[in-house]
């Protein structure tokens, strides 16, 4: 276990947490993140806010497994085909990371 993760197990550690809502079980999840990942996420959030007048746009995402469109939520990985923000698919994010 790395040092930041061991420290994060203590409530007062101040380690960054990533809140995942909703999760597969429709319950809130809190994930420990490294300081490096927290920095990358903060950069993505800043870019989204800068491009959208200080706000992260709320976008509905189609769930192909449930075959429903979910509620409007803030998403970090967006694309803008035809000027409208859409949530990037998992495959599209993975492709860009590769």
C-alpha positions in Angstrom: 0.0 0.0 0.0 1.4 3.4 -0.9 1.9 6.2 1.7 -1.0 8.4 0.7 -3.5 5.5 0.8 -2.4 4.4 4.3 -2.7 8.0 5.6 -6.2 8.3 3.9 -7.7 5.6 6.1 -7.5 8.1 9.0 -10.6 10.4 9.1 -8.5 13.6 9.6 -6.0 12.8 6.9 -7.4 15.3 4.4 -6.9 12.8 1.6 -8.9 13.6 -1.6 -12.1 11.6 -2.0 -14.0 11.1 -5.3 -17.8 10.9 -4.8 -19.5 8.6 -7.3 -23.3 9.1 -7.5 -25.1 7.1 -8.6 -23.2 3.8 -8.5 -24.3 0.4 -9.8 -26.1 -0.2 -6.5 -27.7 3.3 -6.5 -25.7 4.1 -3.4 -23.1 6.8 -2.9 -19.5 5.7 -3.2 -16.4 7.5 -1.9 -13.1 6.5 -3.5 -9.7 7.5 -2.3 -7.7 9.2 -5.0 -4.0 10.0 -5.1 -2.9 13.6 -5.0 -1.7 13.3 -8.6 -5.2 12.1 -9.8 -6.8 14.8 -7.7 -4.7 17.3 -9.6 -5.6 15.9 -13.0 -9.4 16.0 -12.1 -9.1 19.5 -10.8 -7.5 20.5 -14.1 -10.4 18.9 -16.1 -13.0 20.6 -13.9 -11.2 24.0 -14.4 -11.2 23.5 -18.1 -14.9 22.6 -18.2 -15.8 25.6 -16.0 -13.6 28.0 -18.1 -15.3 26.8 -21.3 -18.8 27.1 -19.9 -19.0 30.4 -18.1 -17.9 29.1 -14.7 -20.2 26.1 -14.6 -20.1 22.5 -15.5 -23.0 21.7 -17.9 -25.7 19.3 -16.8 -26.1 16.6 -19.4 -28.4 13.5 -19.5 -26.7 10.2 -20.4 -28.4 7.3 -22.2 -27.9 4.0 -20.3 -27.7 1.3 -23.0 -28.1 -1.5 -20.4 -31.2 -0.1 -18.8 -32.4 1.5 -22.1 -33.3 4.8 -20.4 -32.0 8.3 -20.4 -30.9 9.4 -16.9 -31.4 12.7 -15.2 -29.3 15.8 -15.9 -26.0 15.5 -14.1 -22.5 17.1 -14.2 -20.2 14.8 -16.2 -16.4 15.4 -16.6 -15.9 13.8 -20.0 -18.0 15.6 -22.6 -17.8 16.1 -26.3 -19.7 18.7 -28.3 -20.9 17.3 -31.6 -23.0 20.0 -33.4 -22.4 22.4 -30.4 -24.4 20.4 -27.9 -22.6 18.8 -24.9 -22.9 15.0 -24.8 -21.3 12.5 -22.4 -18.4 10.6 -23.9 -18.8 6.8 -23.9 -16.4 4.7 -21.8 -14.9 3.4 -25.1 -14.2 7.0 -26.3 -12.5 8.0 -23.0 -10.4 4.8 -23.1 -9.5 5.4 -26.8 -8.2 8.9 -26.0 -6.3 7.7 -23.0 -4.6 4.9 -25.0 
